[in-house]
Amino acid sequence: MIVSDELFTPMRKDNLSAEAIVRPQLTYWQEAWLRLRGNKLALAGLVIIIILGVMAIAGPIISPHDYAKQSMITKNQPPSAENWFGTDDFGRDVFTRVWHGARISLFVGLMAALIDFFIGVLYGGIAGYLGGRVDNIMMRFVDILYGLPYLLVVILLMVVMGSGLVTIIVALSATGWIGMARTVRGQVLQMKNSEYVLAAKTMGAKPFYIVRKHLLPNTIGIIIVYVTLSVPSAIFAEAFLSFLGLGIQAPMASWGTMANDGLPTILSGHWWRLFFPAFFISMTMLAFNVLGDGLRDAFDPKTRR
Protein backbone atom coordinates (compact mmCIF):
# COMPACT_ATOMS: atom_id res chain seq x y z
CA MET A 1 0.00 0.00 0.00
CA ILE A 2 1.34 3.41 -0.97
CA VAL A 3 1.05 6.06 1.71
CA SER A 4 1.11 9.69 0.68
CA ASP A 5 3.69 12.02 2.24
CA GLU A 6 0.90 14.47 2.97
CA LEU A 7 -0.23 12.22 5.84
CA PHE A 8 3.11 12.75 7.58
CA THR A 9 3.19 16.54 7.13
CA PRO A 10 1.34 17.33 10.42
CA MET A 11 3.59 14.89 12.26
CA ARG A 12 6.70 16.55 10.85
CA LYS A 13 5.44 19.95 11.91
CA ASP A 14 4.82 18.63 15.41
CA ASN A 15 8.36 17.20 15.53
CA LEU A 16 9.84 20.50 14.40
CA SER A 17 7.83 22.38 17.02
CA ALA A 18 8.98 19.95 19.72
CA GLU A 19 12.61 20.36 18.63
CA ALA A 20 12.26 24.13 18.78
CA ILE A 21 10.93 23.86 22.33
CA VAL A 22 13.59 21.39 23.50
CA ARG A 23 16.48 23.18 21.76
CA PRO A 24 18.47 25.14 24.38
CA GLN A 25 18.18 28.87 24.19
CA LEU A 26 21.27 30.91 23.39
CA THR A 27 22.90 32.70 26.29
CA TYR A 28 23.42 36.43 26.39
CA TRP A 29 27.09 36.03 25.41
CA GLN A 30 26.29 33.62 22.57
CA GLU A 31 23.73 36.01 21.12
CA ALA A 32 26.20 38.90 21.44
CA TRP A 33 28.85 36.86 19.61
CA LEU A 34 26.41 35.99 16.81
CA ARG A 35 25.53 39.64 16.35
CA LEU A 36 29.20 40.64 16.42
CA ARG A 37 30.08 37.91 13.94
CA GLY A 38 27.48 39.30 11.57
CA ASN A 39 29.15 42.72 11.67
CA LYS A 40 31.87 42.39 9.02
CA LEU A 41 33.39 45.78 9.77
CA ALA A 42 33.78 45.00 13.47
CA LEU A 43 35.33 41.62 12.65
CA ALA A 44 37.77 43.35 10.31
CA GLY A 45 38.74 45.66 13.17
CA LEU A 46 39.28 42.66 15.45
CA VAL A 47 41.48 40.98 12.83
CA ILE A 48 43.55 44.14 12.41
CA ILE A 49 44.04 44.41 16.18
CA ILE A 50 45.18 40.78 16.35
CA ILE A 51 47.61 41.31 13.47
CA LEU A 52 49.02 44.44 15.10
CA GLY A 53 49.45 42.60 18.40
CA VAL A 54 51.23 39.69 16.72
CA MET A 55 53.51 41.98 14.75
CA ALA A 56 54.31 44.02 17.85
CA ILE A 57 55.66 40.82 19.38
CA ALA A 58 57.19 39.21 16.30
CA GLY A 59 58.21 42.27 14.25
CA PRO A 60 61.44 43.13 16.12
CA ILE A 61 62.26 39.40 16.28
CA ILE A 62 62.00 38.69 12.54
CA SER A 63 63.87 41.88 11.66
CA PRO A 64 67.64 41.47 11.29
CA HIS A 65 68.23 45.00 12.61
CA ASP A 66 68.29 46.42 16.12
CA TYR A 67 65.92 49.29 16.85
CA ALA A 68 68.65 51.44 18.46
CA LYS A 69 71.65 50.59 16.24
CA GLN A 70 72.91 53.61 14.34
CA SER A 71 74.73 53.70 11.00
CA MET A 72 75.41 57.05 9.38
CA ILE A 73 76.34 55.29 6.14
CA THR A 74 72.77 54.08 5.60
CA LYS A 75 70.87 57.08 6.94
CA ASN A 76 67.61 58.20 5.29
CA GLN A 77 67.48 55.25 2.89
CA PRO A 78 64.09 54.62 1.21
CA PRO A 79 62.24 51.31 1.68
CA SER A 80 64.18 48.44 0.15
CA ALA A 81 64.81 44.71 0.46
CA GLU A 82 67.40 45.44 3.15
CA ASN A 83 65.34 47.97 5.11
CA TRP A 84 61.66 47.25 4.50
CA PHE A 85 60.41 50.59 5.82
CA GLY A 86 63.61 52.54 5.12
CA THR A 87 65.94 54.16 7.66
CA ASP A 88 65.91 57.39 9.66
CA ASP A 89 68.50 60.15 9.92
CA PHE A 90 70.63 58.01 12.26
CA GLY A 91 70.52 54.98 9.98
CA ARG A 92 68.17 53.06 12.28
CA ASP A 93 65.78 50.60 10.67
CA VAL A 94 62.28 52.10 10.59
CA PHE A 95 60.55 48.69 10.34
CA THR A 96 62.10 47.52 13.61
CA ARG A 97 61.41 50.82 15.32
CA VAL A 98 57.78 50.85 14.15
CA TRP A 99 57.04 47.48 15.74
CA HIS A 100 59.09 48.26 18.81
CA GLY A 101 57.03 51.44 19.08
CA ALA A 102 53.88 49.35 18.65
CA ARG A 103 54.81 47.45 21.80
CA ILE A 104 55.02 50.67 23.78
CA SER A 105 51.94 52.32 22.27
CA LEU A 106 49.72 49.24 22.66
CA PHE A 107 51.06 48.56 26.17
CA VAL A 108 50.34 52.12 27.26
CA GLY A 109 46.85 52.01 25.75
CA LEU A 110 45.93 48.66 27.31
CA MET A 111 47.37 49.48 30.74
CA ALA A 112 45.65 52.86 30.88
CA ALA A 113 42.36 51.22 29.86
CA LEU A 114 42.70 48.50 32.52
CA ILE A 115 43.49 51.02 35.26
CA ASP A 116 40.52 53.14 34.18
CA PHE A 117 38.40 49.98 34.26
CA PHE A 118 39.27 48.96 37.82
CA ILE A 119 39.13 52.44 39.35
CA GLY A 120 36.08 53.59 37.38
CA VAL A 121 34.02 50.45 38.01
CA LEU A 122 34.78 50.40 41.73
CA TYR A 123 34.23 54.13 42.24
CA GLY A 124 31.13 54.40 40.06
CA GLY A 125 29.59 51.21 41.47
CA ILE A 126 29.95 52.38 45.07
CA ALA A 127 28.67 55.89 44.32
CA GLY A 128 25.67 54.64 42.36
CA TYR A 129 24.64 51.97 44.87
CA LEU A 130 25.01 54.00 48.06
CA GLY A 131 23.47 57.13 46.53
CA GLY A 132 22.37 60.08 48.60
CA ARG A 133 24.99 62.18 50.34
CA VAL A 134 27.82 59.73 49.64
CA ASP A 135 27.05 59.80 45.93
CA ASN A 136 26.85 63.59 45.96
CA ILE A 137 30.27 63.96 47.65
CA MET A 138 31.94 61.37 45.43
CA MET A 139 30.62 62.91 42.22
CA ARG A 140 31.61 66.42 43.26
CA PHE A 141 35.16 65.10 43.62
CA VAL A 142 34.86 63.70 40.10
CA ASP A 143 33.72 67.09 38.83
CA ILE A 144 36.79 68.73 40.38
CA LEU A 145 39.13 66.27 38.69
CA TYR A 146 37.26 66.67 35.40
CA GLY A 147 37.90 70.42 35.51
CA LEU A 148 41.68 70.05 35.78
CA PRO A 149 43.54 70.78 32.53
CA TYR A 150 44.82 67.47 31.21
CA LEU A 151 48.10 68.82 29.85
CA LEU A 152 48.83 70.64 33.11
CA VAL A 153 48.42 67.39 35.06
CA VAL A 154 50.83 65.64 32.71
CA ILE A 155 53.46 68.36 32.97
CA LEU A 156 53.24 68.40 36.77
CA LEU A 157 53.68 64.63 36.89
CA MET A 158 56.62 64.88 34.51
CA VAL A 159 58.28 67.35 36.87
CA VAL A 160 57.61 65.23 39.97
CA MET A 161 58.18 61.74 38.55
CA GLY A 162 60.39 62.43 35.56
CA SER A 163 59.68 61.40 31.98
CA GLY A 164 59.17 57.75 31.17
CA LEU A 165 56.70 54.98 30.48
CA VAL A 166 55.37 54.78 34.05
CA THR A 167 54.79 58.53 34.16
CA ILE A 168 52.76 58.43 30.94
CA ILE A 169 50.54 55.62 32.24
CA VAL A 170 50.00 57.42 35.55
CA ALA A 171 49.23 60.66 33.73
CA LEU A 172 46.72 59.00 31.44
CA SER A 173 45.06 57.23 34.37
CA ALA A 174 44.97 60.24 36.71
CA THR A 175 41.74 61.53 35.18
CA GLY A 176 40.99 58.85 32.55
CA TRP A 177 38.81 56.79 34.89
CA ILE A 178 36.26 59.59 35.31
CA GLY A 179 34.22 58.67 32.23
CA MET A 180 34.07 55.02 33.28
CA ALA A 181 32.96 55.98 36.80
CA ARG A 182 30.15 58.15 35.46
CA THR A 183 28.97 55.45 33.07
CA VAL A 184 28.92 52.72 35.73
CA ARG A 185 27.24 55.01 38.25
CA GLY A 186 24.45 55.79 35.78
CA GLN A 187 23.85 52.10 35.05
CA VAL A 188 23.85 51.17 38.74
CA LEU A 189 21.38 53.94 39.56
CA GLN A 190 18.98 52.49 36.97
CA MET A 191 19.23 48.91 38.26
CA LYS A 192 19.59 49.18 42.03
CA ASN A 193 15.81 49.29 42.50
CA SER A 194 15.21 46.25 40.31
CA GLU A 195 13.31 43.27 41.70
CA TYR A 196 16.31 40.95 41.90
CA VAL A 197 18.29 43.57 43.83
CA LEU A 198 15.43 44.15 46.25
CA ALA A 199 15.11 40.38 46.68
CA ALA A 200 18.81 40.12 47.50
CA LYS A 201 18.43 42.88 50.09
CA THR A 202 15.48 41.05 51.62
CA MET A 203 17.59 37.89 51.91
CA GLY A 204 20.19 39.86 53.87
CA ALA A 205 22.84 40.24 51.18
CA LYS A 206 25.49 42.85 51.92
CA PRO A 207 25.93 45.89 49.62
CA PHE A 208 29.35 44.78 48.34
CA TYR A 209 27.92 41.37 47.45
CA ILE A 210 24.97 42.91 45.61
CA VAL A 211 27.23 45.21 43.60
CA ARG A 212 29.66 42.41 42.76
CA LYS A 213 27.15 39.65 42.01
CA HIS A 214 24.14 41.47 40.60
CA LEU A 215 24.80 45.02 39.47
CA LEU A 216 28.25 44.85 37.85
CA PRO A 217 27.59 41.66 35.83
CA ASN A 218 24.55 43.34 34.31
CA THR A 219 26.63 46.33 33.25
CA ILE A 220 29.52 44.28 31.85
CA GLY A 221 28.39 44.82 28.26
CA ILE A 222 28.62 48.59 28.34
CA ILE A 223 31.83 48.36 30.40
CA ILE A 224 33.50 46.22 27.73
CA VAL A 225 32.43 48.67 25.05
CA TYR A 226 33.79 51.62 27.05
CA VAL A 227 37.12 49.87 27.67
CA THR A 228 37.44 49.04 23.97
CA LEU A 229 36.85 52.67 23.02
CA SER A 230 39.21 53.99 25.71
CA VAL A 231 42.21 52.06 24.33
CA PRO A 232 42.53 54.15 21.13
CA SER A 233 42.05 57.33 23.15
CA ALA A 234 44.97 56.36 25.38
CA ILE A 235 47.11 55.39 22.38
CA PHE A 236 46.41 58.72 20.70
CA ALA A 237 47.11 60.59 23.95
CA GLU A 238 50.47 58.81 24.30
CA ALA A 239 51.31 59.60 20.68
CA PHE A 240 50.34 63.23 21.24
CA LEU A 241 52.50 63.53 24.36
CA SER A 242 55.43 61.84 22.63
CA PHE A 243 54.92 64.12 19.64
CA LEU A 244 55.27 67.11 21.98
CA GLY A 245 58.43 65.63 23.52
CA LEU A 246 56.75 64.76 26.84
CA GLY A 247 56.64 61.01 26.32
CA ILE A 248 59.11 58.26 25.53
CA GLN A 249 62.70 59.44 25.28
CA ALA A 250 65.40 58.28 22.85
CA PRO A 251 66.68 55.74 22.02
CA MET A 252 63.30 54.09 22.78
CA ALA A 253 60.65 54.57 20.15
CA SER A 254 56.91 54.98 20.07
CA TRP A 255 54.68 55.92 17.18
CA GLY A 256 54.38 59.44 18.54
CA THR A 257 58.13 60.04 18.79
CA MET A 258 58.66 58.58 15.31
CA ALA A 259 55.99 60.87 13.87
CA ASN A 260 57.62 63.83 15.61
CA ASP A 261 61.01 62.91 14.18
CA GLY A 262 59.63 62.29 10.71
CA LEU A 263 57.54 65.46 10.35
CA PRO A 264 60.45 67.82 9.51
CA THR A 265 61.71 65.43 6.81
CA ILE A 266 58.59 65.60 4.65
CA LEU A 267 59.89 68.54 2.65
CA SER A 268 63.19 66.77 2.02
CA GLY A 269 61.39 63.80 0.42
CA HIS A 270 61.82 61.29 3.27
CA TRP A 271 58.11 60.52 3.35
CA TRP A 272 58.46 57.01 4.81
CA ARG A 273 59.62 58.34 8.18
CA LEU A 274 56.24 59.97 8.87
CA PHE A 275 54.02 57.74 6.75
CA PHE A 276 54.53 54.43 8.55
CA PRO A 277 54.03 55.56 12.18
CA ALA A 278 51.11 57.80 11.18
CA PHE A 279 49.56 54.95 9.17
CA PHE A 280 49.71 52.48 12.04
CA ILE A 281 48.37 55.04 14.52
CA SER A 282 45.41 55.62 12.20
CA MET A 283 44.83 51.90 11.59
CA THR A 284 44.94 51.10 15.31
CA MET A 285 42.48 53.84 16.23
CA LEU A 286 40.17 52.88 13.35
CA ALA A 287 40.25 49.18 14.29
CA PHE A 288 39.48 49.78 17.96
CA ASN A 289 36.71 52.24 17.15
CA VAL A 290 34.91 50.00 14.66
CA LEU A 291 35.28 47.07 17.08
CA GLY A 292 33.87 49.21 19.88
CA ASP A 293 30.90 50.22 17.71
CA GLY A 294 30.33 46.57 16.84
CA LEU A 295 30.46 45.53 20.48
CA ARG A 296 28.02 48.30 21.38
CA ASP A 297 25.54 46.99 18.81
CA ALA A 298 26.14 43.39 19.90
CA PHE A 299 25.50 44.09 23.57
CA ASP A 300 22.55 46.42 22.98
CA PRO A 301 19.41 44.65 24.26
CA LYS A 302 17.28 46.49 21.67
CA THR A 303 18.99 44.54 18.87
CA ARG A 304 18.32 41.12 20.43
CA ARG A 305 16.49 38.72 18.15
Secondary structure, 3 states (H helix, E strand, C coil): CCCCHHHHHHHHHHHHHHHHHHCCCCCHHHHHHHHHHCCHHHHHHHHHHHHHHHHHHHHHHHCCCCCCCCCHHHCCCCCCCCCCCCECCCCCEHHHHHHHHHHHHHHHHHHHHHHHHHHHHHHHHHHHHHCHHHHHHHHHHHHHHHHCCHHHHHHHHHHHHCCCHHHHHHHHHHHHCHHHHHHHHHHHHHHCCCHHHHHHHHCCCCHHHHHHHHHCHHHHHHHHHHHHHHHHHHHHHHHHHHHCCCCCCCCCCCHHHHHHHHHHHCCCCCCHHHHHHHHHHHHHHHHHHHHHHHHHHHHCHHHCC
